[in-house]
Amino acid sequence: MTTTPSEATDAGPTVRQVERADLLEVYRIEQSVFPQPWPFEAFERFLDEPGFMVAEASGDDGSVIAGYVVADLTPNFGRDIGHVKDLAVREQFRGLGLGRLLLRHALASLEARGATATRLEVRATNDPAIALYRDHGFEHRRTVPRYYADGENALVMVRERG
Ligand SMILES: CC(C)(COP(=O)(O)OP(=O)(O)OC[C@H]1O[C@@H](n2cnc3c(N)ncnc32)[C@H](O)[C@@H]1OP(=O)(O)O)[C@@H](O)C(=O)NCCC(=O)NCCS
């Protein structure tokens, strides 16, 4: 699935399926963004997952990976539940609509494959991400105390397919 969004940069970012050659760039973004980054092997494990997508944009040195999303689907008592596992946009590309674009693609992919609901965990203080998720129909269902290694709580948010 490839898209040129009207809400993103003029250079015309696209969202596409991840490729092995993208993984190092994805991993570097992960390391620069999260205090407890995923190990490289975790990204390798999701390489064939349709919900692992990257946003490619024009940077100073040509085309760069500006962000990525990792989402998958799990059977759960007779219904398939989507899980947004990771989402990040490189600092200099934030506020341009790329987080929204990646999330929309991931949700479309999950729901096209049968997800009746999608859940995610987010740090309780991560206001930008919480605002983004609320805007896409995610509701706070419960709080998991000390979910993160540094002791921060996680909000579990769920979106039911409309
Ligand atoms: C969360 C994140 C992916 C958003 O990406 P982005 O490309 O900057 O987001 P967008 O430009 O698509 O913004 C979409 C919406 O997100 C919310 N948002 C984004 N940045 C925000 C900010 N600084 N403050 C409040 N809300 C914000 C808004 O609802 C925004 O909609 P609006 O522009 O209509 O107000 C990005 O901030 C990021 O990578 N953060 C670090 C990693 C992270 O926390 N990932 C989520 C883990 S659960």
PDBQT file of the ligand as one rigid body, heavy atoms in Angstrom, charges set to zero:
ROOT
HETATM    1  C1  LIG A 201       3.725  10.219  18.594  1.00  0.00    +0.000 C 
HETATM    2  C2  LIG A 201       4.402  10.510  17.251  1.00  0.00    +0.000 C 
HETATM    3  C3  LIG A 201       4.564   9.209  16.463  1.00  0.00    +0.000 C 
HETATM    4  C4  LIG A 201       3.507  11.478  16.443  1.00  0.00    +0.000 C 
HETATM    5  O1  LIG A 201       4.088  11.625  15.159  1.00  0.00    +0.000 OA
HETATM    6  P1  LIG A 201       3.920  12.984  14.313  1.00  0.00    +0.000 P 
HETATM    7  O2  LIG A 201       4.293  12.678  12.906  1.00  0.00    +0.000 OA
HETATM    8  O3  LIG A 201       4.664  14.088  14.962  1.00  0.00    +0.000 OA
HETATM    9  O4  LIG A 201       2.355  13.230  14.463  1.00  0.00    +0.000 OA
HETATM   10  P2  LIG A 201       1.390  13.957  13.413  1.00  0.00    +0.000 P 
HETATM   11  O5  LIG A 201       2.081  15.141  12.827  1.00  0.00    +0.000 OA
HETATM   12  O6  LIG A 201       0.859  12.940  12.482  1.00  0.00    +0.000 OA
HETATM   13  O7  LIG A 201       0.242  14.474  14.380  1.00  0.00    +0.000 OA
HETATM   14  C5  LIG A 201      -0.962  13.759  14.485  1.00  0.00    +0.000 C 
HETATM   15  C6  LIG A 201      -1.645  14.102  15.806  1.00  0.00    +0.000 C 
HETATM   16  O8  LIG A 201      -0.846  13.657  16.899  1.00  0.00    +0.000 OA
HETATM   17  C7  LIG A 201      -1.025  14.575  17.992  1.00  0.00    +0.000 C 
HETATM   18  N1  LIG A 201       0.243  15.250  18.253  1.00  0.00    +0.000 N 
HETATM   19  C8  LIG A 201       1.390  15.153  17.527  1.00  0.00    +0.000 A 
HETATM   20  N2  LIG A 201       2.367  15.887  18.119  1.00  0.00    +0.000 NA
HETATM   21  C9  LIG A 201       1.814  16.431  19.220  1.00  0.00    +0.000 A 
HETATM   22  C10 LIG A 201       2.315  17.251  20.277  1.00  0.00    +0.000 A 
HETATM   23  N3  LIG A 201       3.588  17.671  20.296  1.00  0.00    +0.000 N 
HETATM   24  N4  LIG A 201       1.485  17.586  21.284  1.00  0.00    +0.000 NA
HETATM   25  C11 LIG A 201       0.208  17.160  21.299  1.00  0.00    +0.000 A 
HETATM   26  N5  LIG A 201      -0.343  16.382  20.331  1.00  0.00    +0.000 NA
HETATM   27  C12 LIG A 201       0.456  16.025  19.322  1.00  0.00    +0.000 A 
HETATM   28  C13 LIG A 201      -2.075  15.571  17.561  1.00  0.00    +0.000 C 
HETATM   29  O9  LIG A 201      -3.340  15.010  17.874  1.00  0.00    +0.000 OA
HETATM   30  C14 LIG A 201      -1.860  15.557  16.060  1.00  0.00    +0.000 C 
HETATM   31  O10 LIG A 201      -3.001  15.995  15.352  1.00  0.00    +0.000 OA
HETATM   32  P3  LIG A 201      -3.125  17.553  14.929  1.00  0.00    +0.000 P 
HETATM   33  O11 LIG A 201      -1.905  17.843  14.117  1.00  0.00    +0.000 OA
HETATM   34  O12 LIG A 201      -4.382  17.567  14.154  1.00  0.00    +0.000 OA
HETATM   35  O13 LIG A 201      -3.157  18.327  16.213  1.00  0.00    +0.000 OA
HETATM   36  C15 LIG A 201       5.779  11.203  17.444  1.00  0.00    +0.000 C 
HETATM   37  O14 LIG A 201       5.612  12.295  18.349  1.00  0.00    +0.000 OA
HETATM   38  C16 LIG A 201       6.874  10.294  17.989  1.00  0.00    +0.000 C 
HETATM   39  O15 LIG A 201       7.551   9.590  17.230  1.00  0.00    +0.000 OA
HETATM   40  N6  LIG A 201       7.055  10.299  19.314  1.00  0.00    +0.000 N 
HETATM   41  C17 LIG A 201       8.124   9.490  19.944  1.00  0.00    +0.000 C 
HETATM   42  C18 LIG A 201       7.804   8.006  19.876  1.00  0.00    +0.000 C 
HETATM   43  C19 LIG A 201       6.486   7.682  20.553  1.00  0.00    +0.000 C 
HETATM   44  O16 LIG A 201       6.159   8.208  21.600  1.00  0.00    +0.000 OA
HETATM   45  N7  LIG A 201       5.732   6.759  19.928  1.00  0.00    +0.000 N 
HETATM   46  C20 LIG A 201       4.478   6.294  20.456  1.00  0.00    +0.000 C 
HETATM   47  C21 LIG A 201       4.738   5.113  21.327  1.00  0.00    +0.000 C 
HETATM   48  S1  LIG A 201       3.229   4.472  22.027  1.00  0.00    +0.000 SA
ENDROOT
TORSDOF 0
